[in-house]
Amino acid sequence: MNNFILRTFTGIAFVAVLVGAIIYSPFTFGTLFAVVSALATLEFCRIVNQQEDVRVNFFMSTVASIFLYLAFFAYSCGYANLLIMPASVFLPYVAMLIYLLVSPLYFGRHNALKSWAFTMMSQVYVALPFALLNAISFIPYPMGPLGTAYVYMYPLAVFLFLWSSDTGAYCVGSLLGRKIPYKLFPSISPKKSWVGSIGGTLLAVAVGAVISRYEPSLSLVQWMGFGLVVAIFGTWGDLVESQIKRQLGIKDSGNVLPGHGGFLDRFDSSLLAIPASLIYLYTVWSI
């Protein structure tokens, strides 16, 4: 009971902070996810450094993830347009990537190939998805002072779809999982079932239909498709992190969120759902 209460209060606080930061302003949104990106990258580097022959520079990897996020934020919201060459906001990050590739040469005896692989994975798997969240949060708006407008509904919808998918999968899986015992990926996540996954996906699609009644920027079908994409790729994102933890021999990525594990445990689904959402929305907007 104590663990349940702890999980409940932590979950409520987590949702309140995330939703509040997204809705309040683009600056609270940017600040929150810059911090989340940094902490998730730091957490990833910490768990991979537990491997005997791996040495990832956790400090520079974390700083690089912050620079990547801030570069995407500046470029997406229009602040980079104040520069002579807007794309130059990415140059510090490029310099850091070069450093991260060169520095393992001086680390001494270790598996350099593994260190390089995990270092780049910290950027591609963890830092990049959070940075890409900016690309779906700001849309062109010629009447604005910076030529863009912040639309909080798009990033918020990603997490609403993920939460509804998780909730639907848990409820439907608990009710029907024993009667229809077909596992989704038994070797990676024994508790996930096909019936639960389908139930979660249907609930996410239903949430998309509800959002379409209040947010007309996408049609009913487009919002429902948005929910479908997030639910499918969110499930894969969860499974990818589960596979990583199995390979590393750990149960949770951290314990910073009492009762909920670490940041990677809470945002694992979004690490694939955000890039997939970007592709989906840009495809829809271009039609």
C-alpha positions in Angstrom: 0.0 0.0 0.0 2.8 2.4 0.8 4.5 1.7 -2.5 1.1 2.2 -4.3 0.6 5.6 -2.6 4.2 6.6 -3.4 3.8 5.7 -7.1 0.4 7.5 -7.2 1.8 10.8 -5.8 4.9 10.6 -7.9 2.8 10.0 -11.0 0.4 12.9 -10.3 3.3 15.2 -9.7 5.1 14.0 -12.9 2.0 14.6 -15.0 1.2 17.9 -13.5 4.8 19.3 -14.0 5.0 18.0 -17.6 1.5 19.2 -18.7 1.9 22.5 -16.9 5.2 23.2 -18.5 4.0 22.4 -22.0 0.9 24.5 -21.7 2.2 27.5 -19.8 4.7 28.9 -22.3 7.3 27.9 -24.9 10.0 28.8 -22.4 8.8 26.5 -19.7 8.4 23.8 -22.3 12.0 24.4 -23.5 13.4 24.5 -20.0 11.7 21.3 -18.9 12.8 19.2 -21.8 16.3 20.6 -21.9 16.6 19.3 -18.3 14.9 16.0 -19.1 17.2 15.5 -22.1 20.2 16.2 -19.9 19.2 13.9 -17.1 18.1 11.1 -19.4 21.4 11.3 -21.2 23.4 11.3 -17.9 21.3 8.3 -16.8 22.0 6.4 -20.0 25.8 7.1 -19.7 25.8 6.0 -16.1 24.2 2.6 -16.8 26.4 1.8 -19.8 29.5 2.8 -17.9 28.8 -0.1 -15.5 30.0 -2.4 -18.3 33.6 -3.5 -17.5 35.2 -2.4 -20.8 33.1 0.7 -21.6 34.0 4.3 -20.8 31.7 7.0 -22.0 32.4 10.6 -21.1 29.1 11.2 -19.3 29.8 15.0 -18.7 30.5 15.9 -22.3 27.8 13.6 -23.6 25.3 15.4 -21.3 26.5 18.8 -22.3 26.2 17.8 -25.9 22.6 16.7 -25.4 21.8 20.1 -23.9 23.4 22.0 -26.8 21.6 19.8 -29.3 18.3 20.5 -27.6 18.9 24.3 -27.4 20.0 24.4 -31.0 16.8 22.7 -32.2 14.8 25.0 -29.8 16.5 28.2 -31.2 16.1 27.0 -34.8 12.5 25.8 -34.5 11.1 28.8 -32.6 12.8 31.3 -34.9 15.6 32.8 -32.7 18.2 31.4 -35.0 16.8 33.6 -37.7 18.3 36.6 -35.9 21.7 35.3 -36.9 23.3 35.9 -40.3 23.5 32.1 -40.8 20.7 30.4 -38.7 22.1 26.9 -39.1 25.2 28.1 -37.3 23.4 27.3 -34.0 24.3 23.7 -34.6 28.1 24.3 -34.9 28.8 23.9 -31.1 27.1 20.6 -31.2 29.1 19.5 -34.2 32.3 20.4 -32.4 31.2 18.4 -29.4 30.6 15.3 -31.6 34.1 15.6 -32.9 35.5 15.8 -29.4 33.4 12.8 -28.3 34.8 10.8 -31.2 38.4 11.8 -30.6 38.6 11.7 -26.8 38.3 7.8 -26.5 41.7 7.6 -28.2 43.2 9.0 -24.9 41.2 7.0 -22.4 43.7 4.2 -22.1 42.9 0.5 -22.0 39.2 -0.1 -22.8 37.1 -1.2 -25.7 37.1 1.9 -27.9 34.6 0.6 -30.3 32.0 -0.1 -27.6 32.7 3.3 -26.0 32.2 5.1 -29.4 29.0 3.1 -30.0 27.5 3.9 -26.6 28.6 7.5 -26.9 26.8 8.0 -30.2 23.8 6.0 -28.9 23.5 8.5 -26.1 23.0 11.2 -28.7 20.9 9.4 -31.3 18.8 7.3 -29.0 18.3 9.7 -26.1 19.2 13.3 -27.0 17.9 13.5 -30.6 14.3 12.6 -29.9 13.9 15.2 -27.2 15.5 17.8 -29.5 13.1 16.8 -32.3 10.1 17.5 -30.0 10.8 21.2 -30.8 10.2 20.6 -34.5 6.6 19.5 -33.9 5.9 22.2 -31.3 6.7 25.3 -33.5 5.0 25.8 -36.8 5.5 28.6 -39.4 3.5 31.7 -38.7 4.5 34.7 -40.9 2.5 37.2 -38.7 4.6 36.4 -35.6 7.7 38.4 -34.6 10.0 35.4 -35.2 8.0 33.8 -38.0 6.8 30.9 -35.9 4.0 30.0 -33.4 4.2 27.7 -30.5 1.3 25.1 -30.6 1.4 23.2 -27.3 -1.3 20.8 -28.4 1.1 18.8 -30.6 3.7 17.9 -28.0 1.0 17.5 -25.4 -0.9 15.1 -27.7 2.1 12.9 -28.0 2.2 12.3 -24.2 -1.6 12.0 -24.0 -1.5 9.3 -26.6 1.3 7.5 -24.8 -0.4 7.6 -21.4 -3.7 6.5 -22.9 -2.0 3.7 -24.7 -0.3 2.5 -21.6 -3.5 2.7 -19.6 -5.5 0.9 -22.2 -2.9 -1.8 -22.6 -2.7 -2.4 -18.8 -6.5 -2.5 -18.3 -7.3 -4.6 -21.3 -4.3 -6.9 -20.7 -5.4 -7.4 -17.1 -8.9 -8.3 -18.1 -8.3 -10.4 -21.1 -4.6 -11.3 -21.0 -5.2 -14.7 -19.4 -8.1 -15.6 -21.7 -6.1 -14.6 -24.8 -2.5 -15.5 -23.7 -0.6 -14.4 -26.8 2.5 -12.5 -25.8 3.8 -9.6 -27.8 7.5 -10.1 -27.3 7.9 -12.8 -24.5 11.7 -12.8 -24.7 11.9 -9.1 -24.0 8.8 -8.2 -22.0 6.8 -11.2 -20.8 3.9 -9.2 -19.4 3.0 -7.5 -22.7 0.2 -9.2 -24.6 -1.2 -8.7 -28.1 -4.7 -8.1 -26.7 -3.4 -5.5 -24.3 -1.4 -3.7 -27.0 -4.4 -3.6 -29.3 -6.6 -2.3 -26.5 -4.1 0.5 -25.7 -3.9 1.4 -29.4 -7.6 1.7 -29.7 -7.8 3.9 -26.7 -5.1 6.2 -28.1 -7.1 6.4 -31.4 -10.2 7.2 -29.4 -8.4 10.0 -27.5 -7.3 11.4 -30.9 -11.0 11.5 -31.9 -11.8 13.5 -28.7 -8.9 15.9 -29.3 -10.2 16.6 -32.8 -13.4 18.1 -31.4 -11.4 20.8 -29.6 -8.3 21.3 -31.9 -9.3 21.8 -35.5 -5.8 22.1 -36.9 -6.0 18.4 -37.9 -9.0 16.6 -39.2 -10.7 13.7 -37.3 -8.9 11.1 -39.4 -5.6 12.9 -39.0 -5.9 13.1 -35.2 -6.9 9.4 -35.0 -3.9 8.5 -37.3 -1.7 10.6 -35.0 -2.8 8.5 -32.0 -2.3 5.3 -34.0 1.3 6.2 -34.9 2.2 7.2 -31.3 0.7 4.1 -29.8 2.6 1.7 -32.2 5.9 3.4 -32.0 5.5 4.1 -28.3 5.2 0.3 -27.8 8.3 -0.3 -29.8 10.1 2.4 -27.8 9.2 0.6 -24.5 10.4 -2.7 -25.9 13.7 -1.1 -27.1 14.5 0.1 -23.6 13.5 -3.2 -22.1 15.9 -4.9 -24.4 18.7 -2.5 -23.4 18.1 -3.1 -19.7 18.1 -6.9 -20.3 21.4 -6.7 -22.2 22.9 -4.6 -19.3 21.4 -6.8 -16.6 19.4 -4.1 -14.8 15.8 -3.8 -13.7 15.4 0.0 -13.7 17.4 2.8 -15.4 17.5 4.7 -12.2 15.5 5.6 -9.0 15.2 9.4 -9.3 11.4 9.1 -9.6 10.2 7.2 -6.5 8.2 4.1 -7.5 8.7 4.8 -11.2 12.4 4.2 -11.8 14.5 6.6 -13.8 13.9 9.1 -16.6 14.6 6.6 -19.3 11.9 4.4 -17.7 9.4 7.2 -17.9 10.3 8.5 -21.3 11.3 5.3 -23.1 8.1 5.2 -25.2 8.6 8.7 -26.3 12.1 8.1 -27.7 10.6 6.4 -30.7 7.2 8.0 -30.6 8.5 11.6 -31.1 10.6 10.9 -34.3 7.6 8.9 -35.7 5.3 11.8 -34.8 7.5 14.2 -36.6 7.5 12.2 -39.8 3.7 11.7 -39.5 2.9 15.4 -38.9 5.2 16.7 -41.6 3.7 14.2 -44.0 0.2 15.4 -43.1 1.1 19.1 -43.3 2.6 18.6 -46.7 -0.5 17.0 -48.2 
